[in-house]
Amino acid sequence: MSAQPRLLPWPGPAGKPCYLVSDADGEGYLSRLADEMEAVQLQMGAELIGHARLLLRDRKADARELRYLSNRLIEALQDALRIAESRGGRLPVADGCESDGPTQTNEAAE
C-alpha cells in the first residue's frame, strides 16, 4: 500500500477533499483516471487564461461577462491548487528534511 493517500482532483460529497489509498503505486485505474483529470483541468485553465486575456482587452465586455469569467477563473485556480497540493503530497521526502511549512528567510525589505 502507498504510504501517503493521494488527494484526488475532484471533490467528494459536500465538496470535501477526496483521497485515494492504493497499493498500485500510481498504476491503478483510479490513479490513471486522476492523472487524466488533472491534465484536462490544467489544459482547461490554460485555455481560460487565453480567453480572459481576450475578454479583458474588449472594452465592450459587460459586467455579466466579466463576472462569469471571474467565476470560471476561480474554479480553475481551485483546481490548480488542489493539483499542486496533491502532487506536493506525493513528492518523496529526503531523510532529515521534513518540514511543517515553507522555509522563512530573513531578507531585509528594500
C-alpha positions in Angstrom: 0.0 0.0 0.0 1.2 3.6 -0.7 2.4 5.4 2.4 0.5 8.6 1.6 -3.1 8.9 0.5 -3.5 10.8 -2.8 -5.7 13.8 -2.9 -7.9 13.3 -6.0 -8.6 16.2 -8.4 -12.4 16.1 -7.8 -14.2 16.8 -4.6 -16.0 14.2 -2.5 -19.5 14.6 -1.1 -20.4 18.1 0.1 -17.3 19.4 -1.6 -14.9 17.8 0.9 -11.5 16.5 -0.2 -11.5 13.0 -1.7 -8.5 10.7 -1.2 -7.3 7.5 -2.7 -5.4 4.9 -0.8 -3.8 2.4 -3.2 -1.3 -0.4 -3.3 -0.7 0.1 -7.1 1.9 2.8 -6.7 0.1 5.2 -9.1 -0.5 2.5 -11.7 -4.1 1.6 -10.8 -7.3 2.6 -12.7 -8.3 5.4 -10.3 -4.7 6.8 -10.3 -4.6 6.9 -14.1 -8.1 8.4 -14.2 -7.0 11.1 -11.7 -3.9 11.8 -13.8 -6.0 12.3 -16.9 -8.5 14.5 -15.0 -5.6 16.7 -13.7 -4.3 17.0 -17.3 -7.8 18.1 -18.5 -8.2 20.6 -15.7 -4.8 22.2 -16.3 -5.5 22.4 -20.1 -8.9 24.0 -19.4 -7.2 26.5 -17.1 -4.6 27.4 -19.7 -7.4 27.9 -22.3 -9.3 30.0 -19.9 -6.4 32.3 -19.4 -6.3 32.9 -23.2 -10.0 33.7 -23.2 -9.6 36.0 -20.2 -6.9 38.0 -22.0 -9.1 38.5 -25.0 -12.2 39.4 -23.0 -10.2 41.9 -20.8 -8.9 43.7 -23.9 -12.5 44.1 -25.2 -13.7 47.5 -23.9 -17.3 46.4 -24.7 -17.3 43.4 -22.3 -20.1 43.9 -19.8 -20.3 43.2 -16.1 -22.2 39.9 -16.6 -19.4 38.6 -18.9 -16.7 39.7 -16.5 -18.5 38.1 -13.5 -18.8 34.8 -15.5 -15.1 34.9 -16.4 -14.2 35.6 -12.7 -16.1 32.6 -11.5 -14.5 30.3 -14.1 -11.0 31.7 -13.2 -11.8 31.0 -9.5 -12.8 27.4 -10.4 -9.6 26.9 -12.5 -7.4 28.3 -9.7 -9.1 26.0 -7.2 -8.4 23.0 -9.5 -4.7 24.1 -9.9 -4.2 24.5 -6.2 -5.8 21.1 -5.5 -3.5 19.5 -8.1 -0.4 21.3 -6.6 -1.4 20.1 -3.1 -1.9 16.5 -4.4 1.4 16.4 -6.3 3.3 18.1 -3.4 1.9 15.5 -1.0 3.3 12.7 -3.2 6.9 14.1 -3.5 9.5 11.9 -1.8 10.8 13.4 1.4 14.6 13.1 1.9 15.7 11.9 5.3 16.2 14.7 7.8 14.5 17.2 5.5 10.9 17.1 6.9 9.3 20.5 7.4 6.0 21.7 8.6 5.9 24.6 6.2 7.7 26.8 3.9 11.2 27.9 4.8 11.4 31.5 6.0 14.3 33.8 5.2 15.4 36.9 7.0 15.9 39.2 3.9 15.5 42.9 4.6 12.9 44.8 2.7 14.3 47.4 0.4 
